[in-house]
Every structure is written in structure tokens, then in C-alpha cells.
């Protein structure tokens, strides 16, 4: 499982004291997310010496160690031998103390020899005898007998080197840390069974190391981590079953055993096929590029399904508040829950967590969030058509994302309406709002982004009105169908790249047939022989661009006049000037991007196709303000 390493980090510098037989000794282990493991003892109990801290290694430190010193270009079957050679070079062969720590006990030992081929060390008990265990109370004599049964050999992975002021054993501690981390988080038992014709570091070590640190630094959505761990556990269980079946297959001349072997072989083949499928899924999640696609598309784990109408047929209003006072309740009943707004059939439910309220919703429910600052541990995945509205001004109703990695709001509902809320996102890998399908209506909302802002996918529709969006960075999304966008009275400002990136179309634009009037390419000889033809072609292309600009311009003007009669302008004169600037920038950006695309593809693009896509996408743009966006108001990307 992918978890942070647990390593003892005993910080008490006092000299060891002799343990009193029968004395109560308590060990509290750190959780799996802690970068170090501490042995906390009650006052007056045995104190272990401080061990060398090796867990705080960066990704690049581990990467360099495995690539340059440990693995190199080794094949899977050579991995353990290469590690043994590395240990032979860097480990001190004897004369150092270590804390032998496992799930059963901790005991102080002294290393007298190292067997690098088996990744084990020969140890003896240190004097004085220092021992800790909650479940296995052993004295020095019993522990000595236990060591003799093991021929005094213990795994190097279970040893934590005691700190020495001279620094003589620092490299030994670091080498054991690399060994321990490798077999905890990189190596899989089935790796040796894979084909032996690939570079193990490139194919397995590097992506798994990157995945470990991405998870450690919250760069991977929690659902994807859970799915990866589930698949890893399932793969381990399948591999164990496969090994058992493989070991049970024997060579025999008897008919009964031959028939039994045939059955086992069939079962083994099925397990092998199942194992290969699981390994393939794990490799997909381990590869950074594919993992990014899974994060963005939400296809690494089952999508949330819509619940539909509540079985009882009733609709519920979920009221969210940090603390519900009589005054607040009276105000809600008077202004929000009066007979003009709701019916007697509505049922009231109260929550203190907005995420729990949304997760409790069925189709047609309403979530009313009262003023307050709410820290959301997780993300909103909304599949039913509901309303989520703040009771008050957006700045007074703040939903702040805790942690990183997940999208904040993911929508697949037929119609989701969000109003009067402020969303704050930190250090994320996904957009603050991802509309995968259906439509979302955003009114009077504030979005403090940290990645791509609002993301639309497939046939999604977005209606934004009186919203404030800022802080968005690189746009890395790809849209496969044209979304539907309506924008009225929005403030888009202080974004690192574009304020709005309209689309990155993954479609094939048709080539124009080569004719005497318009050609896709003209050789130097033809230009010299027929200069007038070249001029005519250039004029034709310019006229095409001009027509496209006029079409887009007329489209926006028509949308502003015909489809937005109910829009409220922030300031009529400013809004008109702002819309004109936006229109001109959109036209200019469209022409520039299309020209770049035309040069890259070496073909003439039909202006009508792009004009059609623009008409399908922007239903309305009116009274929007764009300020201080790094690359401009609009970005148009054609592929």
C-alpha cells in the first residue's frame, strides 16, 4: 500500500538505562502519515538511544540514489543482486548499534556481521538489555533464545542505526533506508515474474516513486488513491492464489493426479489473466501522464450515480449552519422559508457540515448555507439536480477546501444551481468547478482558484451571472464536444494565463480541395511564374479571415441584443465599452490561433467550421469585466 514510511526517531539524548523486570512500558506508534516514528515512553521507563533520521529524503534524493547507485539499467531478475552489490560497497560490516524494530517488539542490538546477499545482518543483544513490547514481554534470556532460533540473522530492513557523533555510520543508515523504502513502496512480489527485457528503473521504479510523492504531497485525488490501494490489495491476493496453484501442480504419471493437475492449470491460467489485468490497471495509475488524465476525467474510479427522487416523494430543505440561533432561525423563516418561497410539503433538516448536507440530497432538494466559514474535507460530487444557495452575501458564506488534489465541485447533474457562495481552493491539481455533463447555473458567486478555474467537458452547459473568478493558472484541459456558455455581469480578473480559455477542440477540420482559385501550397516556381495568382490567393485568405471576424462580431452583437434583455449591466457605458473590447480581443485571438493552427497543419481551414463552433459555444456574452489576466481575456486553442 502506498503510505508514508514509518521510521523510529527517538529524540531523547539521555544514556540508556536498565529496564526493570515487570515494569509497565508503553509504546505509542505514529500514524502512517507521519514522516517519522517516535517511541514515547512514560516517565521513569526505559529510554532507547537516538537513531539516525533518514525519512526526510526528497523525491530527487531517492531518484538519484536508485538511478545512479543502486539499480542503474538493471532488469527485474537482476534487481536483488544489484541491491546486494550496493550494500556490499556502503555498509559498515560490523561494530554499530541499531534498534531492531518490527510489529512485535523493539530491542537494542549490536551488528557483528552483514550478509548482503540475503539482505540480513548478524546481531547480538546490546548491554544493557533494552526491550519494549506491549504484547510480547520477554526478558534477556528469552530474547537470546529467540535470536538463537533465528541464527542471530535479522532483516536489514528492520534495523534503525543508532546515532553516532562521529558520523561514521551515516552512510550505513542511509543505505538501509533506501533498502527499506524500496521493498515497502517500490518492489512488487510479481515483478520477478514479468518479462525480463525492460529497464526496471524506467518502467517500475521511477513511476512508483513519483506516485508515492504525489500522494504524500496531496497531488492525487483521494478517490484515485483509494482505488489504487484497492487494486494493489486485490493484485496481491490474486498473486498469492496464483503462487499456491502453481506450487500445487506436480509432475506425475498417475491418471488421477494428471487430471487434478489439468484442473489446477485451468485455474492457474484464469488467475494469470486476472493478475495481468490488475497489473495493467496499476501501471496506468502509476504513469504520471495517464494518472493526470484519470484525475481530470474522473475515470479512475466509479462515477457517482444520481439518486433520483426520494422514495417517499418529499423534497427536503437542508439548512447548514455552524450554530443555529433563535434569531437566525426566525430570520430564515421570515425571509427564506416563508410560504411564498416553499410549500408545506417541504421537510427541514439541519446540518453543520455543507458536504454532508449535499451528500444527503435527492433530486429536487435545496441546500441553504447560513453565514460562516466552512472548511470542507473532501469535495462536492453532485449528480442530482439540486440548488445550493447561500443565505447572505458571498463574502460572508465561505467554503474553503482542505488539502490538495481533488476537484472542489464536480457536477454531472442535469441542472445544478449554485448562488451567493464563495469557494476557496489551495494547491489543487484540478479546477475549482468541473462540469462533466449537464448544466450548471452560477449566480453571485466568488471563486478563488488555484488551478484551471471552471472546467467544462463533453456537452456541458455553463451559465454565469454576476460572478467573480480569479487566481486561475495554466489551462490544461481538452474538450471533445462544444460546451454552452452564457456570461453576464461577471468580473474575471488576476488570472495567470487567460481569463477564459474557450476550447481545445479534438476534432479533424476538413481540408479544402485544391483548385485554380485557392491552393493550400504554392511553390516558389509557381509564384515567380504567376505572381498575380499568389496575390489573389493571399487576398482570398485575408477575405476569409475578415468574413470570420465579421461573423463572430455579428454573433456577439446579436447575442447581446436579442438573448440578454434581462441582464443587468454594471454600468451601461462601461459595459458597452467592455463588451466591445472583449469582442475585438475574441476576434483577434481567433484569427491568430487559427493562423497558427493552419501553419502547423499545413492546410487551409474552413472558416465556416470555426464560425459554426463559436456560434454553438457562446450563447451570450454581455456586461462582463476582464482585468489583469496574464495572456488576455480569451484564449482559443485549436488542435
N, C-alpha and C positions, 0 to 999 in steps of 0.2 A: 504494500500500500504506500501511496506517496504521502509521507509525513516528514516533519522536521526531525532531524536526528536527536536522540536523547543521549547526552554525554555527561558524566559526573563533572561537577565544577565545585569542588569543596573549597570554600573560601576562608575557612578558619586556619590561620597560620600557626596555631599552637602545636606543640610537640605531641606525638601520640601518647595516650595514657592506657594503662592496662584495664581491660574490661572486667567488671565484677561479675562472677558467675551468677546467673539468675536475675540480674538487674534488668528492669524493663528498658527496652531500647526501641525507639520509634523511628521509622524511615518514611518520609513523605516524598514521593517522586513527583517531578514536574510533569505537566501535561505534554502532549505530543506537539503542541505548537510552540513550546518554549525552546529557545536556541541552546539552552544548557540545562543540565540536570543537577539539582542540588540535593545534598543529603543533609536534611535538617534534623538535628538531634535535640532531645530535651537537655536542659542544663544539668551538668554533672555526669552525662553519659560519655561513652567512647567517642573520640573525635579522630576522624581519618585525616591524614596529611593532605595538603592541597595538590590537585592534579593539574597537569598542563592543559590549558584551554585550547582546543583545536576546532571547535564547531563554527566559529565565526569566520569561515572562509567564504570569499565571494565566488560568484559563478566563474569568473575568469581565472582565479587561482586554481580551482578544481579542474577547469577545462584544460589549462596549460599542463597541469600535472599528469592528467590521463593521456593527453595527446603526445606530449614531448618525452615523458619519462616512464610511463607505466605501460600503455597499450601500443602506441605508435600505429602501425598499419597491420596489426595482428588480425588473424582470422579467429572465428569463435572457438574453434578447438584449441587454439594456442593461448587463449586469454589467461588461464590459470598458471601456465608455465611462465608467461611474461611477467605476471604479478610476482611469482616466486623469485624470478631473477631480480626484479626491482627491490624486493625486500632483502635479498641477499646482499645488495650493494649498500643499503642505507641503514639497516637495523644494527644497533649495538648487540652483539651476540650474548652478552651476559652482564651482570653487575648493576641492574637497575630495578627499582621497586615499581610496583603497579597495583592498582586497585582492580581486583578480579570481580567484575560486576555482571550479574545475569538476573533472570526473573526470580531466582530462588534466594540469593544471598549476595552479600558483598564481603570480601575478605582481602586483607593486605598480604601480598605475596612478593617474593623476590625471584627474578628471572635468572636462571642459571645456564640456559642454552636456548637456541631458537632453531626450529625445523621449518625452514621457509618453504620447502616443497609441499608440506601439508598445511601450511599457514597456522602452525601451532608453536607454542613455547613450552619449555620445561621449567616448572616453577617449584618453589618450596615456600612454606609458611614463613612470614617475617616474624621477627621478635622485636617487641612484644606482640602477642597474638591479638589482632584487631578484627572483629567479625560483627556483622549486622544481618539480621533476618527477622521478619515478622512471623514467618510460617515454619521455618526450619531451624530451631535452636540447636546449635552444635557447639561443643567445646573443642579445644585444640586437638585432643586425642581423636575425636570423631572426625574432625576435618582432615586430619592426617591420614586416617584410614580411607576416607573418600578420595583423597589425592592419589594414594597408592593404587586404588582400584582403577584410576584413570591413567596410571603410569606417569603421574605428575605432568601430563600433557593437557594444556587448556588452549582454546582457540584464541588467536591473537586479537580477533575482533572484540573479545570480552575484556581486554586489558586496557586500562587507562593509566598512562605513565605518570608517576608521582613527580611533582615539580622539583627541579634541582637548580640551585642558584648558579651553578657553573654553566648551565645551558647545554651541557654535553649530550643530553638525551632529547633535545627538542626535535631533531630530525626523526628520531625514532617514534616519538609521539605523533608527528605529522604523517609519517608513513602508515602507521596503524590506523589513523583517522581516514586516510584515503582508502585503505583496505576495507574498513568497516562501512564507510559510506557507499562504496561500490557494491558490496553484496547486500546492503539494505535497500538501495534505491535504483541501482542500475542493472545489475545482473538478474536474469530470469532463469529459472531451472531449465527451461526448454531451449535456451539459446544454443546449448551444445548440440542439440538435435537438428538445428537448422542447417541449410546448405552451407558449405564451408568455402564459398567463393566470393565473399564480400569483406570489406573493411569493417571490422566490428565497431570501431570508434565512430566512424561516419554514420553508419546505419543505425546503431543502437545507443551507444554511449552519449553522443552529442545531443540527439533529440530528447532523450530521457533526462539528461542533466538540465537542459533548458526547461523542460516541463516542470521539474522539481522546483526550480527557482521561480518560474512563473506562478506556480501555485503558492509558494512561500510568500511571494510579494503581491498576492491577490490580483493577478492579471488574468486569471481564468475564472469564468462564471462558476458559482458554487454547484449548479446543477450538472455542469460538464465534469467537474471534479468528482462528484458523487457517481456519475455514470462511468467514468474511467475506473474508479475504485471497484465498482460493482463488476465490471468486465474483467478486471485484474483478478479478483477473487474467484470468479467463475472459471477463468482460464486456469488458475492454479488447481482448482478442484477437478477440472476436466483432465488436466495433465496427470494428476495423481491417479485417477481412474485408468488412464491410458497406460501408465507405467505398470500398474498392477496387472492389467490384462496382458501386457507384453511379457511380463515376468512369468505368468502362468502358462504361457504357450510353451510346450515341451516337445521334444523330438521323440516319437515313439512309433513302434511298428504295430501296436495293437489297434484293432478297429475302433474300440470304444474311445481310446484316448485320441485317436486321429479325428473322430467325429467331434469330440469335445474341443479339440484344437481348431477345427473349422469354424465352430460357433464362436470361439474366442477371437479368431481372426476377423470374422464379420463385425463383431462388436468393436474390435480394435480399429477397423477401418472407419466405422462411424464416428468413434471418438476422435480419430485423427482428423477427419473432415471438420468436425465441430471445433476442434482445437485450432485449426488453420483459420477458420472464420473469425474466431475470437482474437487470435493474434493479429489478423489483418485490421480489425477494428481498433485494437490498441495502437498499432502503428500509425493509423490515420490520426488518432488523437495525439500521438506523440510528435508528429511532424508539425512544426510551427505554422507553416502556411495553411495546411488543411485544418489545423486547430482554429486558426483565425476565421476560416470560412464557417466552421461549425459554430463558433461564438456568434458570428454575425447572422447566420441563417437560423440559428436555434434548432439545428437538425442533429445535434449530438445527443439529444435526449428527447423523450416523448413530449410533444407539444400539449399544452393544456387544452382540454376539451370543454366546450361550452356546456353548462349545466341545463340551460333552458329554463322554463318556468318552474317555479316552486311547486312541488306535488300538491300542496294544499291550495294552490291557486292565488294566494295572497301576495301582496307586494309589501316589502319592508323598507322602512327608512332607518338607516344606520347612522346614529349620531356619535361622532367621535370627539372626545374632549379629555384633556389631561385631568381636569377636575370639574365636575358638574356642580354649579352652584344654583341656588334657587333663582337668583337674578338672571343668570344665563338661560336657564330653562324657561322662565317666563318670557324672556326676550325672543327665544326661539319659537315658542308657541304663538306669540303675537305677530312676529314678522315672517317666519319661515314655515311654520306648521299650522297656519290658520286655514279655515275652511276654503278660502279662495285658492290655496296652493295644493292642498292634499284632500283626500277623501277619508271618510270614516273607516273605510276598509283597510287603510294602511296600518301596519304594525310598527311600533317603535322598538328599536334595540340600541343599547348603549355600549360603546367600546372606548378603550383608552389608547388603542393601537390602530392607526389607519390601515396598516397592512392586513390585520386580522379582520377588520370591517369589510375591506374589499374582497378578501378571500371567502367571506361568508355570504356574498351576494349571489342572487339568482337573476335571471333575465327580468329587467324592468325595475330593479331595486335602485334606491338612491342613497348615496353616502354624503352626509353633511358633516364637514370638519370644522370644528369651532376654533377660534384663535388660539395659537400656541405654536411652540417649536417642537416638531416631532422628528425623532431620529429613527430612520427606517432600516432595520437589519434584514436585508433581503431585497426583493424587487417586486413590483406590481406586475403580475401576469393576468391580463384581463381578456377573457374570451366571451363574456356575455355583454349584451347591450345594457349599460348602466349609466348613471350620472354620478360624477364625483365633483362636489362643489364646496367651496369654502364659504363660511359664514363671516363675511367681512372683507377687508382689503387683502390682496395677495401678500404684501409685506408682513401682515400680521398672522398669516397662516403658512408656516414654512415646513416643508417636508425635506429633510436632509438625509442623503444616502450615507449609510455607514459602510466602511470598507470599500473595496475596489473590485473590478472585474465584471460585475453584472450590469446589464441594462437597468435603468431605473424603472421605466414603464414600458412594457411590451404589450401591444394590442393586437388581437385577432378578432375582435368583436365586430358585428355588423355595423354598430353605431355606438361609439363611446363619446361622451361629452364630459369635458373637464373645464372647470371655471373657477376663477378667484383663488388660485393657489400659486405658491412659489416653490419651485423644485431646485434643490442644490445638489450637485454631483461633484465628487472628488476622485481624481486619479483613476478614472474608469477606462475600460477598453471598448465600451460600446456607447452608442448615442444615449442621450438622456431620455428620449422617447423614440421607440421603434414601432412603427405601424406596419405590421407584416401583411395584413389584409383587412378588408372592411374599410371603415372611415372613422376619423377622429375629428371632433369639433373642439377647438381650444379657444376660450374666451377669457380675457382679462387675466392671463397667466404670466408668470415670470419664470424663465428658465436660465439658471446659472450653470452653464455647461462646462465640461472639461474634455470632451472629445468631439464628436461629429454633430452634436445638437440633435435635431429631429431627423429621423431616417425613415424613408418610405420605401416599401417593397411591393413587388407584383402589382396588383390592380388596386392598391390602397388609395384612399382619398383623404385629403387634409384640408380643413377649413380653419384658418387662424384669424382671429379678430381681437384687436386691442391687446396684443401680447408683446412681451419684452424678452428677447432672446439674446444672450451674449456669452462670450468665452469659448465658442466652438473652435476647434482646431482642424487638423487635416481631415479632408473628406476622402474616405477610402471605400465607399460603398459602391455597389453595382446594381442598377435597376434593370430588370428584364422586361418589364411592361411599363407603360406610361402611367404615372400616378396622376391624381386630380388634385389641383391646388387652388384654393381661394384664399387671398390675403387682403385684409382690410385693417387699416389703422394700427399697424404693428411697428414696433421700434426694434430694428435689427442693428446691433452696434458692437464694437470692440471684439470682433472675431479675428482670429489669426489669419485665416485664409479668406474665402468668400463668405459673404453673409448668407447667401442661399446657393447651394450647388444644385442645379435643376435636375440633371440626369446624367447617367453614364450608360448609354444605350448599348446593349449587347445584341445588335441586330445587323443584318447584312444589307447595306444600301445598294440599290441596283445600279449597274453601270449603264451609261448611255451608249447606244450604238454609234460606232464611228461612221461619220458621214462627211460629205463635202462641206457641210455648213459648220459643224462642230466636231473636233477631233480631240481625243484625250492626250495625244502626244504629237509633237511636230518636230521633225529632225532639223538640224542646222541647215542641211542642204535645201530642204523644202522652204525654210524661212527665207533663205537667200534667193531662191528662185521665185517665190511667191510672197513677197513681203506684205502685200495687201491682205492676203488670206490670214496671215498671222495677226494683223491689226484687227481684222474682222472678228477673229476668234476671241481675242482679248476683250473687245468691246462686247461681244456676246456674253462672256463670263461676267464682266462688270455689270451688264444689264441684268443678268440673273441674280447677282448679289443685291443689286438695287431693288429688284422686284421683291426679293425675300424680305429686305428691310421694310419696304412699304407694307408688305403683307402682315409682318409681325407688328409694326406700328399701328396699322388699322385694327388689328386684332385687339391690342391692348386698349385702344381708344374706344372700340366698340364695347369691350367688356366693362370699361369704367362707366360708360353712359347707360348701357342697357341692363346690366346684371347687378349693379351695385347701387340702386336707387335708395336703398335703406341704410347705406353705410354712413356713419357719422364721421366727417373729416375733422382732424385735429385743428386745422386752420385752413380754410378754403384756398387762400392764395399760396400758402406754403405747401399744401398738399398737391396742388396742381403743378407747382414747380418741381416738387419731389418726384411725382409720377412721371413728369417729362424727362427728368434726369435718369430715372430708373429705366424708362423705355429706351432712351438713347443708349444707355450702357448695355442693356439687354441686346439691342440690335448690333452694336459694335462687337460685343463678346461673341454673339452668334456667328457673325461674319468671320471674325478672327479664328475662332475654333474650327469652323467648317473649312477654312482655308488650310489650316494646319492638318486637319484630317485628310483633306484632298491631296496634299503634298505627300503625306505619309502613305496613303493607299495607292497613290499614283493613278487616280481615276477621277472622273467627273461625277459629283454627287448631285442628284436631282434635288433642286431647291424646293420643289413641291413636297417632297417627303419630309424634309426638316420642318417646313411650314406647317404641314399636317400634324407633326408630332408636337409642335409648340401649341397649336390650337387645342389638341387633345389634353395637354397638360395644364395650362393656365386657364382656369375658368374665369378668374377675376383677380386683378391687382389694382388697388386703389388706396390712396391716403396712407402709404407706408413710408417710414423714415429709415434710411440706411446711413449709418455714420461709422467712421473709423474702422472699416473692415479691411484687413490687410491687402487682399487682392481685388477688392471691389465688391459691389453689391451682389452680382450674379456670376456664377461660374457654370459654364456649359461644357460638358465633356462628351465627345463622340468617340466610339471605338469601332 
